[in-house]
Structure formats: structure tokens, C-alpha cells
Amino acid sequence: MRQDHFIARHEPEWRALSAWLDAAERRKPAPSGSDATCPAAEVPSRFRRLCQQLALARRRGYSPMLIERLGQLVERTHTLMYRPPNPRWWRAIAFIVSEFPAEVRAQRGWMLASALLFFLPFLAMIVAVQVQPELAHSVFDIEQLAQMEHMYDPANDDRIGRDSGTDLMMFGHYIMNNISIGFRSFASGLLVGIGSVLVLVSNGVMIGTVAGHLTGIGYGGPFWRFVVGHSAPELLAIVISGGAGMRLGFALIAPGQLGRVAALLAAGRIGARLILGVFVMLLAAAFIEAFWSSIAALPDVVKYGSGGAIWLTVLVWLGFGGRGRVHAP
Amino acid sequence: MLDTEALHETPEGIALPLRAAGVAPRALAWLVDLGIRAGVFVSLAMPISLLGEAGQGLLLILMFALMWAYPIAFELFMDGQTPGKRIVGLRVVHANGTPVGFTASLIRNLMRTVDALPFGYAFGFASSVIDAQARRLGDLVAGTLVVHADRRHHDQTIPVVPGHVPALSLPADEQALIVAYAERAPQLSEARRIELASLLPVLTQAHGAQAVQRLLGYANHIIGR
């Protein structure tokens, strides 16, 4: 068939598809004019036909301009056909309730290693600072300690855990800082795991030192009252993102049966799922920390009771969420 | 292997050309995005800071969103293009040429943390220079690729001369060569144009400047002017 005939025969079809693409690329319904009669349901079959027409045009040596034009139509349709689906919010809920905890349990070895890397220095520093209080000065300088002491001064009966600032300001502060730390402790795992290990250990040391120091000088009351509420989601989120980061770094060191890039891809996909859960946990932690933990005028029983309930909820969620359900890979 | 174009075969049996973008256009797109983000932040900072300390909290949340959510949201909802990438003409795609999805976009943007190390995206730069498809570390982990999305418009750069039917019948790839020559012609010196055109004495049946005009005439004929 000559090129002219080929074009004449298929031109209306290409025009219709092109008009449909123009609208769909702007995420609008196709115009229902006379020129553009291409129902959305027909696009896949028209796309396959277009692909065949392009192959024919190439094979028959039609002009480069025609091939270019068809190639662009194919590219545009391909981009739309394989566009990721719009987010479905019930999927997000199902993910948080069951898939994320299941993923955490599937990586339990890494989570355990990560938890040890965080909680061992944490506990060690609490104990060490009781025995040798000067140790606190080798971790923080004197101004930082003074600021910390000011924040948790028992004489401070309005808001605990901050110098000044409203709840909303601190909420923004916690989101910016804590969630960024959570993201970075995962991403820095790409440096053969070293970044994640550093984040875990240094955070364990710093938080342990603060806890030990404040307890040692008798400010333990406000401090523990402050942290008990948000500590479960916050600390466990850092542990999970550190574990995901170490998993990523290990894929680089020991890819196993896979190629190195394939192992990284797999670990990255697992990490992305974990980091989504971490994001939600840190968001919850920031909310609790800003609007609940800071309230000083609550009796101990409420503070520790709610803190214990949150710890229990988080542990039950991570330990049992999605158990017995079959997940799509 | 200087050409960054890779062909990826789709399930429909078509070889989709993926033209990987190098460091320079990507850095440019990043700078444009940086400018947009800074502009949004500064223009919103003034009214929000009137709210006092609560406003500071909102500003921090805004900063978080601009830092982390901005690239992911745009890549997801604008077919792999942040505003900067759209302006420069780039697009993020999966390694198989399909538009980037949420998981891959999340990974590649989180990994900026590592690509930005130790300073000024040095790791990302090194990775892009070494990799044949100019992928930074985040692209490697996410399985993504940044490609040129701009559509080439041949006919616009070809000098307009009267169309001329070639003396010989040319196969498609040779026609494409003639068109490519005509496209490039305005960027070449007169001497170089003549030198290239006189490589084809049999086809043009002419010499010197006339051979150039012949080739341009063929190109105009091929693109249907």
C-alpha cells in the first residue's frame, strides 16, 4: 500500500486518538465533538492498532516524518495507559492497619538488630550517667544541658518539654525535625548501612544521656511524664527506619542470589513500605508530643496510664496487625 | 557509546525510545524547582508569620512539605514531571518506560539524602557521570530513569527551500539522515555544509553550494513541504 493511501485510511483514527489524548493529558473528559469520537473504553484496542500501524510504517519504509508522528502518538498513549492509578484511601488504611505491621514482622531480624543498636546505648547511658554524672558533659556542652534543665524544670508548671512556643509551633518543629530524621536514617543506610547505624547509636546515646542526666539531678519527674506519651511511636519509628536502612545497606554488601542492582531494588521497595509506616508513626508522635505530652497539669496516673496504653497499642499493632491475612506481594 | 538513547520494547511490541537526560539539564531542572520552592516559601512566609508563634509552626510544616512532599506529589500527579522538569523538558519514568509510580517516586526522592552527600549532590553527580543512563543513586534504588520528554519538531529547524524529489529512491533510514542533515545545517559553517553535501555526488548530481541546496530541497520534500 502506498503511503498516501495508508495515511488517508487511518488519518481520522489518529486525529480522534490525538484529540482524546489532548484532553486526557490535562485530566479532563474528552470533548464530545464530531471530530473526536474515541470512547475511553476503546483506547486500549486503538492503542494496539496504532502500535501495529507504526510497525507497518517502519517495515514498509514510509517517510521518517510519518514514523515520527506515529511514534509520538504511541509515546503519549503509552504514558497515559501506564499512568499509576489514582490513590485509593481505603488502601492506605488497609496498609497501615495490616500490611505495614506484617512487613515489620517479616523483617524482624533487622528490626531486632536495629532495636539493640538503639536501646543498648540508650540504657547504657542512663545507667552510666547515674554512676558518673560528668559523662553528660562529654556528650553535650554546658549550654545545651542548661537548656535541657530549663525545659524540664519541675518549677515550670505550665508547659513541659520546651523553652517557649505554642503547641502548634512545636508540632511544626517536631514534624520538620523528627520526620526528616526518620527519612534520613533510612536513606543513609545506602552507605553500606553505616549511616543508619550511626543515626541509631548516636540517637540512643543522646537520648539516654538526657534521660540519665535529668533523672540524676532530680528532674526525672517532668521528663518521664513528658516523654512517656509519645515515646512509643517515636522511638520505635526511628528503630524501624534504621532497620530498613540497614537492610538496604546489606543488600549492597551481600546481594545473595540477586544481582546487586536487583537486590537494591528489592530492598528499596521494602524500605519504601516501611518508611511510609514510619511517617505515620512519627506524625502521630509529633501530634501527641505537641498537644498532649506537654500538658503539665495532669496527674501522674493519667500521664503514665495513657503512656502505657499507647505503648501497649503500638506493640499490639506491630505484633498482631494483619496476622493471618494473605498479602499480595 | 555516547548516545544515551535506549530502546525499550513495550508489551505491544513497539520499541519505545528512552532518551536519558544527563547531569546538566537535571541540575537545571533542580535549580528551577529550588527557585519555585523558595518563591512559594517566601511569599507565604510573610502572611503566615503574622500569626505569631503558631505561624512559625505552620511555616515549618510548609517547609517540610516543600522539602519532601513537593517532588513526590508532582511526579505522581504530573506524569513524572515537577514544574522544573516540565520547564526543562524532563520526565521521570520507570526503567521500562512507564510513568513513575508512588513507591518509586518516594524512594528516589528520599534517597536525595544520600545523593546530596557529602556536599552539593556530589554522590549523585558522580553516579550520574559513571552510569550509562545518568542515573543517580536514588534512581538506581528506585529503578527509575530521567528522560527527555520534549517532542522533537524537525520541520521547524529545517531551512525552507522549494521541495525537490530525490533522483534516487531512498530507504527510510537514509531519508532520516537527509532530514537530520537539513536540521543541523543552520548550526554548521558554510564550508562544513558544502563538505558534507559533496560526500553525495551521485545523489545530488551537483557541487558546492548547489549540492547543499539540493539536499535541503530533498529534506523539504521528505517532510512534505
Chai-1 contact restraints between the chains, C-beta under 6 A:
chainA,res_idxA,chainB,res_idxB,connection_type,confidence,min_distance_angstrom,max_distance_angstrom,comment,restraint_id
A,R48,B,E12,contact,1.0,0.0,6.0,A-B,restraint_1
A,C51,B,E12,contact,1.0,0.0,6.0,A-B,restraint_2
A,C51,B,I14,contact,1.0,0.0,6.0,A-B,restraint_3
A,G61,B,P171,contact,1.0,0.0,6.0,A-B,restraint_4
A,G61,B,A172,contact,1.0,0.0,6.0,A-B,restraint_5
A,S63,B,I222,contact,1.0,0.0,6.0,A-B,restraint_6
A,P64,B,Q175,contact,1.0,0.0,6.0,A-B,restraint_7
A,P64,B,A176,contact,1.0,0.0,6.0,A-B,restraint_8
A,P64,B,V179,contact,1.0,0.0,6.0,A-B,restraint_9
A,M65,B,I223,contact,1.0,0.0,6.0,A-B,restraint_10
A,Q72,B,R151,contact,1.0,0.0,6.0,A-B,restraint_11
A,V74,B,I14,contact,1.0,0.0,6.0,A-B,restraint_12
A,T79,B,D79,contact,1.0,0.0,6.0,A-B,restraint_13
A,T79,B,P99,contact,1.0,0.0,6.0,A-B,restraint_14
A,Y82,B,T98,contact,1.0,0.0,6.0,A-B,restraint_15
A,Y82,B,P99,contact,1.0,0.0,6.0,A-B,restraint_16
A,R83,B,P99,contact,1.0,0.0,6.0,A-B,restraint_17
A,P84,B,G101,contact,1.0,0.0,6.0,A-B,restraint_18
A,G165,B,E53,contact,1.0,0.0,6.0,A-B,restraint_19
A,T166,B,E53,contact,1.0,0.0,6.0,A-B,restraint_20
A,T166,B,A54,contact,1.0,0.0,6.0,A-B,restraint_21
A,L168,B,A54,contact,1.0,0.0,6.0,A-B,restraint_22
A,L168,B,G57,contact,1.0,0.0,6.0,A-B,restraint_23
A,M169,B,E53,contact,1.0,0.0,6.0,A-B,restraint_24
A,M169,B,A54,contact,1.0,0.0,6.0,A-B,restraint_25
A,M169,B,Q56,contact,1.0,0.0,6.0,A-B,restraint_26
A,M169,B,G57,contact,1.0,0.0,6.0,A-B,restraint_27
A,F171,B,G57,contact,1.0,0.0,6.0,A-B,restraint_28
A,G172,B,G57,contact,1.0,0.0,6.0,A-B,restraint_29
A,G172,B,L60,contact,1.0,0.0,6.0,A-B,restraint_30
A,G172,B,I61,contact,1.0,0.0,6.0,A-B,restraint_31
A,H173,B,L60,contact,1.0,0.0,6.0,A-B,restraint_32
A,I175,B,I61,contact,1.0,0.0,6.0,A-B,restraint_33
A,I175,B,F64,contact,1.0,0.0,6.0,A-B,restraint_34
A,M176,B,L60,contact,1.0,0.0,6.0,A-B,restraint_35
A,M176,B,M63,contact,1.0,0.0,6.0,A-B,restraint_36
A,M176,B,F64,contact,1.0,0.0,6.0,A-B,restraint_37
A,F183,B,L110,contact,1.0,0.0,6.0,A-B,restraint_38
A,R184,B,T113,contact,1.0,0.0,6.0,A-B,restraint_39
A,A187,B,L110,contact,1.0,0.0,6.0,A-B,restraint_40
A,A187,B,M111,contact,1.0,0.0,6.0,A-B,restraint_41
A,A187,B,T113,contact,1.0,0.0,6.0,A-B,restraint_42
A,A187,B,V114,contact,1.0,0.0,6.0,A-B,restraint_43
A,L190,B,V114,contact,1.0,0.0,6.0,A-B,restraint_44
A,L264,B,V141,contact,1.0,0.0,6.0,A-B,restraint_45
A,L265,B,G143,contact,1.0,0.0,6.0,A-B,restraint_46
A,G268,B,I107,contact,1.0,0.0,6.0,A-B,restraint_47
A,G268,B,V141,contact,1.0,0.0,6.0,A-B,restraint_48
A,A272,B,T103,contact,1.0,0.0,6.0,A-B,restraint_49
A,A272,B,L106,contact,1.0,0.0,6.0,A-B,restraint_50
A,A272,B,I107,contact,1.0,0.0,6.0,A-B,restraint_51
